[in-house]
Amino acid sequence: MPDRTVIDFTPNKHGDSLISFLTDTRYVVLNGRCNPEFDNFTSISTKGVAVVDYMSVKQESLSQIKQFKVLSMNNVLDEVHALHPDIDLVKPSDHSILLVTLSILGVDEVSGNEKRDDGENEDPGPDSNIGSPRQTRFRVKGVKSAFFETPGNARQLIELIDQLIDARHTQEKFDVWYRDFVSVFHSEMCIFYKEISNAPRSKKNARFTKKAWWNEKLTDMAKRTHDAEKTFLYLVKKGLNAKAAKQAFLSNQWLFDKEIKRTKRCWQRAQVLDLESVNDTDPNAFWDFVKNLRRGKRKNIPNEVYEEDGVTVTNDLQEVLNRWERDFGSLLAPPP
């Protein structure tokens, strides 16, 4: 088993509990053990950096881990922005992404497709006469009363159960039995249930949603913040003095957060003024404007309104209700 490279040396009681759990259950942590060159801190914020998110597997399954990476959200956003320059950057999450690549019996490691037994793939062994079924989805509404009563599939299932009970258990044997069971189960599903198409969904549902209040200044500040963060993390990882770099990162992060709040408030205020202007001139356009104020659906209506100065936002429930009663009363009241 490969040794683990540690980058966060700050201990706490939760870490001790995690170590005890891993020892008792014979699990191992992937962070810093598989591909340590791709390891990184999993929490990156103005408070500092730390490893707080882990991924663990059973010791027996460690050989199935082909690659493990920790991707910071800033790096992910950089890659997305490089592929889609017209997409506006947003404030990233404090937590990184844990990405693991597995090697599963009967599945092509590169494409994720089922390995074929027509000679194109290497022969995995004498027990590979039953290939893994292709990935299929079914429309299931309750279990049919005759499910697994098909003579051929029922007999194969009983034979697999007998082998499982009588034979000596090894991981390799379990893998073969599981693959055979999936083949039998898939065959039975094809008899009783309707298959659902795996055609790719419309690109319309996968498009990015832009922030209406985002501007070029925020894009530049986001890039400066990201560059300062990368410099800070590089110095920390190399064990160099990162005090000045940390201060620069914190300063850029604070200014970026402040500018986001200010820009969003200004945009919301402009929307209110436009709404009031349209209400006086064209009621139909007013309601069309209301519908397009926010993209997507919201489950809850925010209980907050602007105070009389038009800048301060209050969420005092009684004040909100009074303001709604007054404004909507004048809006819906018939003309004198």
C-alpha positions in Angstrom: 0.0 0.0 0.0 1.5 3.4 -1.0 2.3 5.9 1.8 0.2 9.0 2.2 1.6 12.5 1.7 0.1 14.9 4.3 -0.2 18.6 3.5 -2.4 19.7 6.5 -0.6 19.0 9.8 -3.2 20.6 12.1 -4.7 17.9 14.4 -8.1 18.0 16.1 -10.5 15.6 17.8 -12.5 15.0 14.7 -9.4 13.8 12.9 -8.6 11.4 15.7 -12.2 10.0 15.5 -11.8 9.6 11.7 -8.5 7.7 12.1 -10.1 5.3 14.6 -13.0 4.7 12.3 -10.8 4.0 9.3 -8.6 1.6 11.4 -11.7 -0.3 12.7 -13.3 -0.6 9.2 -10.1 -1.3 7.2 -10.6 1.8 5.0 -7.9 4.0 3.6 -7.9 7.7 2.7 -7.2 8.6 -1.0 -6.2 12.2 -0.3 -2.4 12.3 -0.7 -2.1 8.5 -1.2 -3.2 8.1 -4.9 -1.5 10.6 -7.2 -0.1 12.9 -4.5 1.1 15.3 -7.2 -2.6 16.2 -7.8 -3.4 16.6 -4.1 -4.5 20.0 -2.8 -6.3 21.7 0.1 -10.0 21.0 0.1 -11.1 24.2 1.9 -9.7 27.5 0.6 -11.2 30.7 2.1 -10.3 34.0 3.7 -9.8 32.2 7.0 -7.0 30.0 5.6 -6.5 26.7 3.9 -7.1 23.2 5.2 -8.0 19.6 4.3 -11.5 19.0 5.6 -13.0 16.8 2.8 -11.8 13.3 2.3 -12.5 10.3 0.2 -11.9 6.8 1.5 -12.3 3.2 0.2 -11.8 -0.3 1.5 -8.2 -1.5 1.5 -9.2 -4.4 -0.9 -10.6 -1.9 -3.4 -7.5 0.4 -3.5 -6.3 -1.4 -6.6 -9.4 -0.2 -8.5 -8.5 3.5 -8.0 -6.7 4.6 -11.2 -6.5 8.3 -10.4 -7.5 10.8 -7.6 -7.4 14.6 -8.0 -8.4 17.6 -5.8 -9.5 20.4 -8.1 -9.9 23.9 -6.6 -13.0 25.7 -7.8 -11.0 28.6 -9.2 -9.1 26.2 -11.5 -12.4 24.7 -12.6 -13.8 28.1 -13.4 -10.6 29.0 -15.3 -11.1 25.9 -17.5 -14.8 26.7 -18.1 -14.0 30.3 -19.0 -11.3 29.2 -21.4 -13.8 27.0 -23.2 -16.7 29.5 -23.0 -15.2 33.0 -22.9 -18.6 34.6 -23.0 -19.6 33.0 -19.7 -19.4 35.4 -16.7 -17.3 34.2 -13.8 -19.0 33.9 -10.4 -17.8 33.8 -6.9 -16.4 30.2 -6.3 -17.2 27.9 -3.5 -14.8 27.6 -0.6 -14.6 23.8 -1.1 -12.7 21.9 -3.8 -13.9 19.1 -6.0 -12.7 15.5 -5.3 -12.4 13.6 -8.6 -11.7 9.9 -8.7 -11.3 7.6 -11.7 -12.2 3.9 -11.1 -11.4 0.7 -12.9 -14.5 -1.5 -12.9 -14.7 -5.1 -14.2 -16.2 -5.2 -17.7 -16.1 -1.5 -18.3 -13.7 0.4 -20.6 -11.6 2.7 -18.4 -11.3 5.4 -21.1 -14.7 5.7 -22.7 -16.8 4.2 -19.9 -18.5 1.9 -22.4 -18.9 -1.8 -22.1 -16.0 -4.0 -23.2 -16.9 -6.1 -26.2 -16.1 -9.8 -26.6 -15.6 -9.6 -30.4 -11.8 -9.7 -30.2 -11.3 -5.9 -30.1 -10.5 -6.0 -26.4 -7.9 -8.2 -24.7 -9.3 -11.5 -23.4 -9.7 -10.9 -19.6 -9.8 -14.6 -18.8 -11.9 -17.8 -19.1 -14.7 -16.4 -16.9 -15.5 -13.6 -19.2 -18.0 -15.4 -21.5 -20.8 -13.4 -20.1 -20.2 -9.7 -20.8 -21.6 -6.9 -18.7 -24.9 -5.6 -20.3 -25.0 -2.2 -21.9 -26.1 0.6 -19.7 -29.9 0.8 -20.0 -32.7 2.6 -18.2 -36.2 1.2 -17.7 -39.5 2.7 -16.8 -40.4 0.9 -13.6 -43.8 1.1 -12.0 -43.9 -1.5 -9.2 -42.5 -5.0 -9.3 -44.4 -7.4 -11.6 -45.8 -10.5 -9.8 -44.2 -12.8 -12.4 -40.8 -11.1 -12.1 -37.9 -13.7 -12.1 -40.3 -16.5 -12.9 -39.0 -16.8 -16.5 -37.7 -20.4 -16.5 -34.2 -19.7 -18.0 -33.4 -16.7 -15.8 -34.9 -18.3 -12.7 -32.7 -21.3 -13.1 -29.5 -19.2 -13.7 -30.3 -17.2 -10.6 -30.7 -20.3 -8.4 -27.4 -21.7 -9.8 -25.6 -18.4 -8.9 -27.0 -18.5 -5.3 -25.8 -22.1 -4.9 -22.3 -21.2 -6.1 -22.2 -18.3 -3.7 -23.1 -20.5 -0.8 -20.9 -23.4 -1.5 -17.7 -21.9 -3.0 -14.8 -20.3 -1.3 -15.2 -16.5 -1.4 -12.5 -14.5 -3.1 -12.8 -10.9 -4.5 -12.2 -12.2 -8.1 -15.0 -14.8 -7.8 -17.4 -12.2 -6.3 -16.7 -10.0 -9.3 -17.5 -12.7 -11.8 -20.7 -13.7 -9.9 -21.8 -10.1 -9.7 -21.3 -9.7 -13.5 -23.3 -12.8 -14.2 -26.1 -11.7 -11.8 -26.3 -8.3 -13.6 -26.6 -10.1 -17.0 -29.5 -12.3 -15.7 -31.2 -9.3 -14.0 -30.9 -7.2 -17.1 -32.4 -10.0 -19.3 -35.4 -10.2 -16.9 -35.9 -6.4 -16.9 -36.0 -6.4 -20.7 -38.9 -8.9 -20.6 -41.1 -7.1 -18.1 -40.3 -3.4 -18.4 -40.1 -0.8 -21.1 -36.7 0.6 -22.0 -36.1 4.4 -21.8 -34.1 6.1 -24.5 -30.5 7.2 -23.5 -30.4 9.9 -26.1 -28.7 13.1 -24.9 -30.9 15.7 -23.6 -31.5 19.0 -25.3 -28.7 21.5 -25.0 -31.3 24.0 -24.0 -31.4 22.5 -20.5 -27.6 22.6 -20.1 -26.9 26.2 -20.9 -25.2 28.5 -18.4 -27.3 31.1 -16.6 -25.6 34.5 -16.5 -26.0 37.0 -13.7 -27.8 40.0 -15.0 -25.9 42.3 -12.7 -22.4 41.0 -13.6 -20.0 43.4 -15.3 -16.4 43.7 -16.6 -15.1 45.2 -13.4 -16.2 42.1 -11.4 -14.6 39.9 -14.0 -11.3 41.7 -13.6 -11.5 41.6 -9.8 -12.4 37.9 -9.8 -9.3 37.2 -11.9 -7.0 39.2 -9.6 -8.5 37.4 -6.6 -7.9 34.0 -8.3 -4.3 34.9 -9.2 -3.6 36.0 -5.6 -5.0 32.8 -4.3 -2.9 30.7 -6.6 0.2 32.5 -5.5 -0.7 32.0 -1.8 -1.4 28.3 -2.2 1.8 27.8 -4.2 4.0 29.3 -1.4 2.1 27.3 1.3 2.6 24.1 -0.6 6.3 24.8 -1.1 6.8 25.7 2.6 7.8 29.3 1.9 6.9 32.5 3.7 3.3 33.2 2.5 2.4 35.9 4.9 2.4 38.8 2.3 0.7 36.6 -0.3 -2.0 35.7 2.2 -2.6 39.3 3.0 -2.9 40.2 -0.7 -5.3 37.3 -1.2 -7.5 38.4 1.8 -7.5 42.0 0.6 -8.5 41.1 -2.9 -11.2 38.7 -1.6 -12.7 41.4 0.7 -12.8 44.0 -2.1 -14.3 41.5 -4.5 -17.1 40.5 -2.1 -17.8 44.2 -1.3 -18.0 45.1 -5.0 -20.4 42.2 -5.7 -22.8 43.4 -3.0 -22.6 47.0 -4.2 -23.1 46.1 -7.9 -26.1 43.9 -7.0 -27.7 46.6 -4.9 -27.3 49.2 -7.7 -28.8 46.8 -10.3 -31.8 46.0 -8.0 -32.4 49.7 -7.4 -32.4 50.4 -11.2 -34.9 47.5 -11.7 -37.2 49.1 -9.1 -37.0 52.5 -10.8 -37.7 50.9 -14.2 -40.6 49.0 -12.8 -42.2 52.2 -11.4 -41.7 54.0 -14.7 -43.3 51.2 -16.7 -46.3 51.0 -14.3 -47.2 54.6 -14.9 -47.1 54.3 -18.7 -48.0 50.7 -19.7 -49.7 48.2 -17.3 -49.3 45.3 -19.7 -45.6 46.0 -20.0 -45.4 46.2 -16.2 -46.6 42.6 -15.7 -44.3 41.4 -18.5 -41.4 43.2 -16.7 -42.4 41.5 -13.4 -42.3 38.0 -15.0 -38.8 38.6 -16.3 -37.3 40.0 -13.2 -35.7 36.7 -12.2 -34.8 33.6 -14.2 -35.7 30.2 -12.9 -38.2 29.3 -10.2 -38.2 30.3 -6.5 -39.9 28.2 -3.9 -40.2 31.0 -1.4 -41.0 34.7 -1.8 -38.3 36.8 0.1 -39.8 38.7 3.0 -37.8 41.9 2.5 -38.5 45.4 1.1 -36.6 48.7 0.6 -37.2 51.3 3.3 -38.3 54.9 2.4 -34.7 55.9 1.6 -34.7 53.4 -1.3 -31.3 52.0 -0.3 -31.7 50.1 3.0 -33.3 46.7 2.9 -35.3 45.5 5.8 -36.7 42.0 6.6 -38.8 42.9 9.6 -42.0 40.9 9.0 -44.5 43.5 10.3 -42.8 46.3 8.3 -42.8 44.2 5.2 -46.5 43.4 5.5 -47.4 47.1 6.1 -45.4 48.1 3.1 -47.0 45.5 0.9 -50.5 46.5 2.1 -49.8 50.2 1.4 -48.1 49.7 -2.0 -50.4 47.1 -3.4 -53.4 48.9 -2.1 -52.5 52.0 -4.1 -51.5 49.9 -7.1 -54.8 47.9 -7.3 -57.2 50.6 -6.2 -59.6 51.8 -8.9 -58.9 55.4 -10.1 -61.1 58.1 -8.5 
